[in-house]
């Protein structure tokens, strides 16, 4: 199974998964292409340095057909599954249809809590704290056309501490995301790629 990635920022989950594939701790997967909509992000030079094919595709590079360009690049790489790693854009209808039930995302809360449009990053952690939750965590899901509404593959909880700030809670959640993503991929593989 060939995994390709969409990333907007540092791509920490993508780095974790790619490193696990290279170290053969995540078996049965190969690395396809990493697409970023932001060429100035940290993941771009990291891919170059680590011999990972990386492409910059955005509304700036492809103002008329960004979705088509992404879909074409994924298909050209022989992609079987797409992993989102901090990708900040909604996936286009063409790519969603082409890779239906084959696009995974990680969200920094225990879905269905604190998900939905504009709920990402620190906004999620702030909402968790404002709600007085005793625990938070991360969820890996298959995406669909509705933000954070796809079926959840796997979750990992972390405690919310009395003195937590958005930054400290965010760091605790991020610390479990890489391994959670790998475990979710293993689970999906063991289930013959179905939820």
N, CA and C of each residue as an Amber inpcrd file, in Angstrom:
protein
   585
   0.8480000  -1.1830000   0.0000000   0.0000000   0.0000000   0.0000000
   0.8920000   1.2430000   0.0000000   0.6370000   2.1290000  -0.9320000
   1.4510000   3.3360000  -1.0280000   0.7210000   4.5100000  -0.3640000
   1.4000000   5.1380000   0.6040000   0.8460000   6.2760000   1.3300000
   1.4150000   7.5680000   0.7580000   0.5210000   8.4930000   0.4320000
   0.9290000   9.8490000   0.1030000   0.3670000  10.7890000   1.1620000
   0.8960000  11.9850000   1.2110000   0.5970000  12.9080000   2.3080000
   0.2100000  14.2810000   1.7820000  -0.6820000  14.9420000   2.5340000
  -0.9890000  16.3520000   2.3180000  -0.6600000  17.0740000   3.6170000
   0.1670000  18.0970000   3.5400000   0.6010000  18.8090000   4.7430000
   0.6470000  20.3080000   4.4800000   0.3680000  21.0890000   5.5310000
   0.4070000  22.5460000   5.3990000   1.4970000  23.2030000   6.2360000
   1.9070000  22.5540000   7.3110000   2.8500000  23.2000000   8.2330000
   4.0900000  22.3280000   8.4250000   4.3620000  21.9330000   9.6570000
   5.5660000  21.1670000   9.9370000   5.4850000  19.7090000   9.5380000
   4.2550000  19.2000000   9.3970000   4.0890000  17.8110000   8.9640000
   4.6200000  16.7980000   9.9480000   4.4530000  17.0380000  11.2490000
   5.0490000  16.1420000  12.2440000   4.5200000  14.7140000  12.1270000
   3.2400000  14.5510000  11.8590000   2.6990000  13.1940000  11.7090000
   3.2600000  12.5230000  10.4610000   3.3680000  13.2700000   9.3770000
   3.9570000  12.7150000   8.1560000   5.3930000  12.2740000   8.4080000
   6.1630000  13.1090000   9.0900000   7.5480000  12.7420000   9.4170000
   7.5950000  11.4540000  10.2350000   6.7090000  11.3500000  11.2130000
   6.6720000  10.1700000  12.0870000   6.3730000   8.9100000  11.2780000
   5.3760000   8.9930000  10.4000000   4.9790000   7.8340000   9.5960000
   6.0680000   7.4760000   8.5880000   6.6190000   8.4670000   7.9100000
   7.6840000   8.2140000   6.9290000   8.8840000   7.5790000   7.6130000
   9.2510000   8.0740000   8.7900000  10.3820000   7.5010000   9.5290000
  10.0990000   6.0550000   9.9260000   8.8550000   5.7690000  10.3120000
   8.4920000   4.4000000  10.6950000   8.5330000   3.4570000   9.4990000
   8.1220000   3.9390000   8.3380000   8.1960000   3.1050000   7.1310000
   9.6530000   2.8310000   6.7850000  10.4880000   3.8740000   6.8390000
  11.9080000   3.7040000   6.5160000  12.6090000   2.7730000   7.5090000
  12.1890000   2.8320000   8.7860000  12.7920000   1.9800000   9.8150000
  12.1670000   0.5870000   9.8500000  11.1670000   0.3810000   9.0060000
  10.4430000  -0.8950000   8.9180000   9.7390000  -1.2650000  10.2180000
   9.3240000  -0.2530000  10.9790000   8.4620000  -0.5150000  12.1330000
   6.9920000  -0.3980000  11.7250000   6.7520000   0.1610000  10.5430000
   5.4230000   0.1580000   9.9300000   5.5760000  -0.5780000   8.6100000
   5.1350000  -1.8320000   8.6260000   5.3610000  -2.7280000   7.4810000
   4.1620000  -2.7100000   6.5380000   4.4360000  -3.0570000   5.2780000
   3.3630000  -3.1900000   4.3050000   2.9770000  -1.8900000   3.6190000
   3.7240000  -0.8200000   3.8960000   3.4370000   0.4680000   3.2870000
   4.6870000   1.0010000   2.5970000   4.4700000   1.7370000   1.5190000
   5.5320000   2.4450000   0.8220000   5.1880000   3.9300000   0.8000000
   6.1880000   4.7610000   0.5800000   6.0010000   6.2080000   0.5670000
   5.7460000   6.6710000  -0.8580000   4.6740000   7.4340000  -1.0330000
   4.3570000   8.0050000  -2.3370000   4.9220000   9.4060000  -2.4620000
   4.0500000  10.3900000  -2.4520000   4.4360000  11.7860000  -2.6170000
   3.8830000  12.5900000  -1.4420000   4.5710000  13.6700000  -1.0880000
   4.0320000  14.6060000  -0.1160000   3.7060000  15.8990000  -0.8550000
   2.4590000  16.3350000  -0.7060000   1.9900000  17.5720000  -1.3320000
   1.7560000  18.5950000  -0.2340000   2.3130000  19.7750000  -0.4220000
   2.0730000  20.8690000   0.5260000   1.5010000  22.0620000  -0.2180000
   0.6060000  22.7740000   0.4460000   0.0650000  23.9930000  -0.1420000
   0.8680000  25.2220000   0.2980000   1.9860000  24.9730000   0.9900000
   2.8000000  26.0670000   1.5080000   4.2760000  25.6940000   1.3690000
   4.9200000  26.2280000   0.3620000   6.3110000  25.8520000   0.0710000
   7.2900000  26.3460000   1.1270000   6.8870000  27.3390000   1.9360000
   7.7980000  27.8820000   2.9450000   7.7250000  27.1170000   4.2640000
   6.9180000  26.0830000   4.3330000   6.7590000  25.3350000   5.5710000
   7.9480000  24.4020000   5.8100000   8.0980000  23.9560000   7.0500000
   9.2530000  23.1350000   7.4290000   9.2630000  21.7710000   6.7570000
   8.0960000  21.2630000   6.3820000   8.0540000  19.9150000   5.8060000
   8.6940000  19.8730000   4.4160000   8.6760000  20.9880000   3.6950000
   9.2190000  20.9800000   2.3260000  10.7240000  20.6770000   2.2990000
  11.5550000  21.4520000   3.0080000  12.9840000  21.1150000   2.9960000
  13.2860000  19.7690000   3.6590000  12.4760000  19.3820000   4.6520000
  12.6830000  18.0740000   5.2880000  12.5290000  16.9560000   4.2640000
  11.5240000  17.0690000   3.3990000  11.3250000  16.0600000   2.3560000
  12.5000000  16.0390000   1.3790000  12.9540000  17.2170000   0.9820000
  14.0950000  17.3020000   0.0650000  15.3180000  16.6360000   0.6870000
  15.5710000  16.9410000   1.9600000  16.7340000  16.3750000   2.6560000
  16.6270000  14.8630000   2.8390000  15.4130000  14.3360000   2.8890000
  15.2060000  12.9090000   3.1450000  14.7600000  12.1270000   1.9140000
  14.9860000  12.7170000   0.7380000  14.6880000  12.0530000  -0.5380000
  13.2430000  11.5900000  -0.6640000  12.3170000  12.4410000  -0.1860000
  10.8930000  12.1960000  -0.3410000  10.3900000  13.1260000  -1.4320000
   9.6740000  12.5900000  -2.4250000   9.1260000  13.4490000  -3.4660000
   8.1480000  14.4340000  -2.8330000   8.3670000  15.7150000  -3.0830000
   7.5120000  16.7420000  -2.4980000   7.0860000  17.7130000  -3.5980000
   5.8030000  18.0660000  -3.5770000   5.2390000  18.9820000  -4.5610000
   4.5280000  20.1210000  -3.8540000   4.6410000  21.3130000  -4.4220000
   3.8870000  22.4640000  -3.9260000   2.7010000  22.6720000  -4.8620000
   1.5040000  22.3890000  -4.3470000   0.2750000  22.6010000  -5.1190000
  -0.6720000  23.4130000  -4.2510000  -1.0620000  24.5590000  -4.7600000
  -1.9550000  25.4260000  -3.9950000  -2.8160000  26.2270000  -4.9600000
  -3.6720000  27.0710000  -4.4040000  -4.4880000  27.9530000  -5.2340000
  -3.6090000  28.9540000  -5.9850000  -2.4010000  29.2000000  -5.4730000
  -1.4780000  30.1040000  -6.1660000  -0.8220000  29.4180000  -7.3630000
  -0.4400000  28.1600000  -7.1890000   0.2210000  27.4510000  -8.2880000
  -0.7770000  26.9470000  -9.3220000  -1.9870000  26.6420000  -8.8920000
  -3.0270000  26.1030000  -9.7820000  -4.3600000  26.7950000  -9.4890000
  -4.4900000  28.0860000  -9.8220000  -5.6910000  28.8410000  -9.4450000
  -6.9840000  28.3010000 -10.0580000  -6.8840000  27.6400000 -11.1940000
  -8.0950000  27.1500000 -11.8650000  -8.4230000  25.7060000 -11.5250000
  -7.4120000  24.9370000 -11.1130000  -7.6590000  23.4900000 -10.9840000
  -6.8210000  22.8400000  -9.8840000  -6.8170000  23.4370000  -8.7070000
  -6.0230000  22.8990000  -7.5970000  -6.4260000  21.4600000  -7.2600000
  -7.7200000  21.2070000  -7.1480000  -8.2150000  19.8730000  -6.8210000
  -7.7630000  18.8600000  -7.8710000  -7.8840000  19.2270000  -9.1500000
  -7.4590000  18.3370000 -10.2360000  -5.9580000  18.0620000 -10.1580000
  -5.1670000  19.0960000  -9.8690000  -3.7140000  18.9280000  -9.7930000
  -3.3290000  18.0010000  -8.6430000  -3.9920000  18.1660000  -7.5060000
  -3.7250000  17.2800000  -6.3640000  -4.1060000  15.8530000  -6.7090000
  -5.2740000  15.6820000  -7.2800000  -5.7330000  14.3480000  -7.6470000
  -4.7840000  13.6870000  -8.6510000  -4.3670000  14.4480000  -9.6520000
  -3.4470000  13.9260000 -10.6670000  -2.1170000  13.5080000 -10.0380000
  -1.5950000  14.3330000  -9.1160000  -0.3130000  14.0250000  -8.4770000
  -0.4170000  12.7710000  -7.6150000  -1.5180000  12.6340000  -6.8880000
  -1.7180000  11.4400000  -6.0620000  -1.8210000  10.1980000  -6.9230000
  -2.5700000  10.2880000  -8.0010000  -2.7180000   9.1340000  -8.9020000
  -1.3960000   8.7950000  -9.5750000  -0.6740000   9.8180000 -10.0060000
   0.6160000   9.6000000 -10.6760000   1.6080000   8.8900000  -9.7620000
   1.5180000   9.1480000  -8.4610000   2.4120000   8.5050000  -7.4890000
   1.9700000   7.0850000  -7.1400000   0.8430000   6.6380000  -7.6800000
   0.3490000   5.2980000  -7.3660000  -0.2430000   5.1970000  -5.9740000
  -0.8060000   6.2820000  -5.4990000  -1.3090000   6.3770000  -4.1240000
  -2.4740000   5.4270000  -3.8710000  -2.3920000   4.6940000  -2.7610000
  -3.4970000   3.8630000  -2.2950000  -4.2520000   4.5260000  -1.1530000
  -3.5340000   5.2480000  -0.3180000  -4.1280000   5.8960000   0.8490000
  -3.4750000   7.2560000   1.0430000  -4.2790000   8.2210000   1.4730000
  -3.8000000   9.5870000   1.6770000  -3.8600000   9.9000000   3.1690000
  -2.7640000  10.4180000   3.6880000  -2.6860000  10.8080000   5.0970000
  -2.5680000  12.3290000   5.1630000  -3.4850000  12.9460000   5.8900000
  -3.4210000  14.3810000   6.1190000  -2.5910000  14.6450000   7.3700000
  -1.6500000  15.5570000   7.2550000  -0.7620000  15.8840000   8.3710000
  -0.7710000  17.3970000   8.5640000  -1.7500000  17.8650000   9.3420000
  -1.8870000  19.2950000   9.5550000  -2.2680000  20.0400000   8.2960000
  -2.9890000  19.3770000   7.4070000  -3.4010000  20.0140000   6.1500000
  -4.5780000  20.9230000   6.4370000  -4.4410000  22.2020000   6.1060000
  -5.3940000  23.2110000   6.5480000  -6.4550000  23.5760000   5.5120000
  -6.5550000  22.8010000   4.4670000  -7.5450000  23.1170000   3.4360000
  -8.5430000  21.9710000   3.3070000  -9.7570000  22.3200000   2.9300000
 -10.7670000  21.2940000   2.6900000 -10.4040000  20.5340000   1.4210000
 -10.5470000  19.2160000   1.4650000 -10.2270000  18.3840000   0.3040000
 -11.3000000  18.5840000  -0.7550000 -10.8620000  18.7520000  -2.0000000
 -11.7890000  18.9870000  -3.0980000 -12.6410000  17.7670000  -3.4260000
 -13.7620000  18.0190000  -4.0780000 -14.7360000  16.9600000  -4.3860000
 -14.1390000  15.8710000  -5.2700000 -13.3070000  16.2490000  -6.2210000
 -12.7090000  15.2600000  -7.1270000 -11.7980000  14.3060000  -6.3660000
 -10.9320000  14.8540000  -5.5370000 -10.0130000  14.0240000  -4.7510000
 -10.7750000  13.1830000  -3.7350000 -11.7960000  13.7660000  -3.1170000
 -12.6270000  13.0020000  -2.1730000 -13.2650000  11.8070000  -2.8510000
 -13.7660000  12.0000000  -4.0560000 -14.4180000  10.9090000  -4.7800000
 -13.4060000   9.8580000  -5.2240000 -12.2690000  10.3160000  -5.7120000
 -11.2370000   9.3920000  -6.2090000 -10.6830000   8.5150000  -5.0870000
 -10.5530000   9.0980000  -3.8970000  -9.9680000   8.3740000  -2.7680000
 -10.9940000   8.2020000  -1.6360000 -12.2190000   7.8950000  -2.0250000
 -13.2940000   7.7020000  -1.0490000 -12.9290000   6.6150000  -0.0460000
 -13.0670000   6.9180000   1.2520000 -12.7330000   6.0110000   2.3520000
 -11.2410000   5.6630000   2.3940000 -10.4210000   6.5010000   1.7730000
  -8.9760000   6.2510000   1.7370000  -8.1740000   7.4850000   2.1310000
  -8.8240000   8.4770000   2.7620000  -8.1290000   9.6780000   3.2230000
  -8.2720000   9.7500000   4.7330000  -7.1390000   9.6920000   5.4300000
  -7.1280000   9.7110000   6.8900000  -6.6940000  11.0810000   7.3960000
  -7.2910000  11.4890000   8.5050000  -6.9340000  12.7420000   9.1430000
  -6.7850000  12.5090000  10.6400000  -5.9460000  13.3210000  11.2680000
  -5.8470000  13.2890000  12.7210000  -6.3720000  14.6180000  13.2470000
  -7.1890000  14.5280000  14.3030000  -7.8120000  15.7150000  14.8780000
  -7.4470000  15.7740000  16.3540000  -7.1090000  16.9700000  16.8790000
  -6.6020000  17.0600000  18.2580000  -7.6820000  17.1480000  19.3380000
  -8.6800000  16.2700000  19.2300000  -9.6660000  16.1180000  20.3090000
 -10.2800000  14.7340000  20.1950000 -11.1110000  14.3990000  21.1570000
 -11.7990000  13.1170000  21.1350000 -13.1250000  13.3050000  20.3970000
 -13.0590000  13.1910000  19.0850000 -14.2670000  13.3490000  18.2790000
 -15.3560000  12.3850000  18.7520000 -16.6330000  12.7830000  18.7080000
 -17.1650000  13.9560000  18.0150000 -17.0720000  15.2680000  18.8020000
 -16.5060000  15.2400000  19.9930000 -16.3530000  16.4780000  20.7580000
 -15.3370000  17.4080000  20.0810000 -15.6710000  18.6710000  20.0530000
 -14.7550000  19.7390000  19.6370000 -14.2220000  19.5580000  18.2110000
 -15.1190000  19.1360000  17.3270000 -14.7800000  19.0410000  15.9110000
 -15.6210000  20.0230000  15.1140000 -15.3880000  20.0510000  13.8180000
 -16.1830000  20.8780000  12.9350000 -15.3940000  22.0070000  12.3020000
 -16.0860000  22.7860000  11.4980000 -15.4650000  23.8810000  10.7470000
 -14.7840000  24.8730000  11.6930000 -13.5730000  25.2530000  11.3510000
 -12.7440000  26.1980000  12.1090000 -12.3150000  25.6640000  13.4740000
 -12.4760000  24.3710000  13.7040000 -11.9860000  23.7600000  14.9380000
 -10.6950000  23.0080000  14.6030000  -9.5830000  23.6980000  14.8030000
  -8.2800000  23.0980000  14.5400000  -7.2650000  23.7100000  15.4890000
  -6.1860000  22.9690000  15.7160000  -5.0700000  23.4810000  16.5050000
  -5.4810000  24.0450000  17.8500000  -4.9740000  25.2500000  18.1400000
  -5.2120000  25.8660000  19.4480000  -6.6840000  26.1800000  19.7110000
  -7.4750000  26.3710000  18.6590000  -8.9070000  26.5990000  18.8610000
  -9.5570000  25.3930000  19.5530000  -9.1010000  24.2090000  19.1820000
  -9.6380000  22.9900000  19.7900000  -9.2420000  22.9150000  21.2560000
  -7.9730000  23.1430000  21.5410000  -7.5090000  23.0440000  22.9300000
  -8.1790000  24.1010000  23.8100000  -8.3830000  25.2880000  23.2730000
  -9.0880000  26.3390000  24.0240000 -10.5250000  25.9120000  24.3220000
 -11.1720000  25.2860000  23.3490000 -12.5520000  24.8260000  23.5470000
 -12.6280000  23.7180000  24.5970000 -11.6440000  22.8240000  24.5850000
 -11.5950000  21.7480000  25.5850000 -11.4680000  22.3400000  26.9870000
 -10.5670000  23.3120000  27.1410000 -10.3750000  23.9530000  28.4470000
 -11.6190000  24.7310000  28.8700000 -12.2240000  25.4400000  27.9370000
 -13.4190000  26.2360000  28.2530000 -14.5850000  25.3410000  28.6790000
 -14.6310000  24.1290000  28.1340000 -15.7140000  23.1990000  28.4620000
 -15.4730000  22.4820000  29.7890000 -14.2870000  22.6550000  30.3690000
 -13.9860000  21.9990000  31.6370000 -13.8080000  20.4980000  31.5230000
 -13.3520000  20.0480000  30.3720000 -13.1570000  18.6060000  30.1610000
 -12.0550000  18.0740000  31.0840000 -12.2200000  16.8190000  31.5090000
 -11.1960000  16.1830000  32.3380000 -10.1780000  15.4260000  31.4940000
 -10.5270000  15.1850000  30.2300000  -9.5880000  14.5200000  29.3300000
  -9.7850000  15.0420000  27.9140000  -8.7250000  14.9300000  27.1580000
  -8.7670000  15.2590000  25.7410000  -7.9880000  14.1670000  25.0250000
  -7.4650000  14.4750000  23.8580000  -6.7120000  13.4640000  23.1340000
  -6.7150000  13.7450000  21.6590000  -6.5660000  12.6880000  20.8880000
  -6.5320000  12.8150000  19.4330000  -7.3360000  11.6830000  18.8230000
  -7.8480000  11.9370000  17.6280000  -8.6610000  10.9640000  16.8970000
  -8.1460000  10.8510000  15.4740000  -8.0330000   9.6220000  14.9740000
  -7.7390000   9.3960000  13.5640000  -9.0240000   8.9100000  12.9190000
  -9.3880000   9.5630000  11.8280000 -10.6480000   9.2470000  11.1730000
 -10.4700000   9.1970000   9.6630000 -11.4200000   8.5670000   9.0060000
 -11.5380000   8.6580000   7.5590000 -12.3960000   9.8770000   7.2740000
 -11.9490000  10.7280000   6.3750000 -12.6940000  11.9640000   6.1600000
 -13.7630000  11.7880000   5.0900000 -14.7510000  12.6720000   5.1790000
 -15.7580000  12.7880000   4.1300000 -15.9490000  14.2710000   3.8310000
 -17.0720000  14.6260000   3.2260000 -17.2590000  16.0150000   2.7960000
 -17.6000000  16.9640000   3.9360000 -17.8590000  16.4380000   5.1300000
 -18.2060000  17.2680000   6.2840000 -17.0250000  17.2680000   7.2540000
 -16.5990000  18.4530000   7.7050000 -15.4570000  18.5460000   8.6200000
 -15.6380000  17.6360000   9.8370000 -14.6640000  16.7630000  10.0740000
 -14.5610000  15.9470000  11.2950000 -15.7650000  15.0330000  11.5240000
 -16.4730000  14.6740000  10.4550000 -17.6790000  13.8530000  10.6080000
 -17.4820000  12.4130000  10.1480000 -16.3290000  12.0780000   9.5950000
 -16.1020000  10.7220000   9.1090000 -15.9150000   9.7330000  10.2440000
 -15.9750000   8.4340000   9.9250000 -15.8270000   7.4090000  10.9570000
 -14.4510000   7.4410000  11.6150000 -14.4410000   7.2750000  12.9360000
 -13.1940000   7.2970000  13.7110000 -12.5770000   5.9020000  13.7210000
 -11.2970000   5.8340000  13.3810000 -10.5600000   4.5680000  13.4120000
 -10.0050000   4.2690000  14.7990000  -9.4320000   5.2840000  15.4250000
  -8.7400000   5.0570000  16.6910000  -8.5880000   6.3890000  17.4220000
  -8.6150000   6.3220000  18.7620000  -8.4140000   7.5090000  19.5840000
  -7.4180000   7.2070000  20.6880000  -6.7820000   8.2580000  21.1700000
  -5.8740000   8.1580000  22.3110000  -6.2020000   9.3180000  23.2460000
  -6.4240000   8.9980000  24.5280000  -6.7720000  10.0420000  25.4870000
  -5.5380000  10.5330000  26.2390000  -5.6160000  11.7790000  26.6510000
  -4.6260000  12.3640000  27.5520000  -5.3990000  13.1210000  28.6230000
  -4.8450000  13.2500000  29.8280000  -5.5530000  14.0080000  30.8640000
  -5.4830000  15.5070000  30.6120000  -6.5120000  16.1940000  31.0680000
  -6.4780000  17.6540000  31.1240000  -6.1730000  18.0140000  32.5770000
  -5.0630000  18.7050000  32.8020000  -4.6240000  19.0220000  34.1530000
  -5.1920000  20.3700000  34.6100000  -5.2890000  20.5260000  35.9170000
  -5.9090000  21.7260000  36.4890000  -5.2000000  23.0100000  36.0620000
  -3.8840000  22.9460000  35.8820000  -3.1380000  24.1580000  35.5230000
  -2.8110000  24.2420000  34.0360000  -3.5000000  23.4460000  33.2230000
  -3.2170000  23.4420000  31.7890000  -3.5230000  24.7820000  31.1410000
  -2.6790000  25.1190000  30.1740000  -2.9210000  26.2290000  29.2670000
  -3.1650000  25.6210000  27.8870000  -3.5630000  26.4590000  26.9520000
  -3.7260000  25.9770000  25.5820000  -2.4100000  25.3560000  25.0930000
  -1.3040000  26.0070000  25.4170000   0.0080000  25.5150000  24.9610000
   0.3640000  24.1800000  25.5900000   0.1810000  24.0350000  26.8880000
   0.5750000  22.7900000  27.5580000  -0.3210000  21.6290000  27.1430000
  -1.6250000  21.8920000  26.9960000  -2.5250000  20.8300000  26.5470000
  -2.2080000  20.4400000  25.1120000  -1.9480000  21.4440000  24.2890000
  -1.6040000  21.1650000  22.8980000  -0.3560000  20.3100000  22.7810000
   0.6430000  20.6020000  23.5890000   1.8810000  19.8170000  23.5670000
   1.6230000  18.3730000  23.9860000   0.7800000  18.1880000  24.9950000
   0.4690000  16.8280000  25.4690000  -0.2750000  16.0330000  24.3920000
  -1.2120000  16.6810000  23.7160000  -1.9460000  15.9930000  22.6420000
  -1.0050000  15.6680000  21.4880000  -0.1910000  16.6280000  21.0770000
   0.7410000  16.3870000  19.9620000   1.7130000  15.2480000  20.2690000
   2.0370000  15.0640000  21.5390000   3.0120000  14.0260000  21.9050000
   2.4980000  12.6090000  21.6310000   1.1970000  12.4370000  21.4740000
   0.6530000  11.0890000  21.2180000   0.2160000  10.9100000  19.7660000
   0.2440000  11.9820000  18.9750000  -0.3480000  11.9060000  17.6420000
   0.4070000  10.9870000  16.6790000   1.7240000  11.0410000  16.6660000
   2.4900000  10.2370000  15.7190000   2.2550000   8.7490000  15.9040000
   2.3680000   8.2920000  17.1410000   2.1630000   6.8610000  17.4160000
   0.7170000   6.4520000  17.1840000  -0.2160000   7.3320000  17.5080000
  -1.6250000   7.0460000  17.2600000  -1.8850000   6.8510000  15.7760000
  -1.3250000   7.7100000  14.9560000  -1.5050000   7.5970000  13.5040000
  -0.9600000   6.2570000  13.0040000   0.2190000   5.8760000  13.4820000
   0.8100000   4.6030000  13.0670000  -0.0740000   3.4390000  13.4990000
  -0.5630000   3.4710000  14.7320000  -1.4320000   2.3970000  15.2140000
  -2.7480000   2.3400000  14.4400000  -3.2630000   3.5050000  14.0540000
  -4.4930000   3.5370000  13.2600000  -4.2580000   2.9360000  11.8740000
  -3.1040000   3.2410000  11.2810000  -2.7720000   2.6480000   9.9830000
  -2.6430000   1.1250000  10.0940000  -2.0330000   0.6580000  11.1680000
  -1.9140000  -0.7930000  11.3810000  -3.2910000  -1.4250000  11.5390000
  -4.1670000  -0.7590000  12.2970000  -5.5190000  -1.2790000  12.5020000
  -6.2770000  -1.3350000  11.1820000  -6.1730000  -0.2800000  10.4080000
  -6.8440000  -0.2250000   9.1220000  -6.3340000  -1.3310000   8.1860000
  -5.0190000  -1.5440000   8.2410000  -4.3920000  -2.6050000   7.4340000
  -4.8910000  -3.9820000   7.8770000  -4.9510000  -4.2050000   9.1830000
  -5.4090000  -5.4990000   9.6980000  -6.8640000  -5.7830000   9.3680000
  -7.6530000  -4.7220000   9.2350000  -9.0740000  -4.8580000   8.9020000
  -9.3020000  -4.8570000   7.3880000  -8.2210000  -5.1220000   6.6400000
  -8.3010000  -5.1280000   5.1700000  -8.8120000  -3.7980000   4.6230000
  -8.3610000  -2.7330000   5.2560000  -8.5810000  -1.3740000   4.7650000
 -10.0480000  -0.9640000   4.7710000 -10.7610000  -1.4390000   5.7680000
 -12.1350000  -0.9760000   5.9970000 -12.2650000  -0.5660000   7.4510000
 -13.2460000   0.2810000   7.7160000 -13.4850000   0.7260000   9.0990000
 -14.1790000  -0.3830000   9.8580000
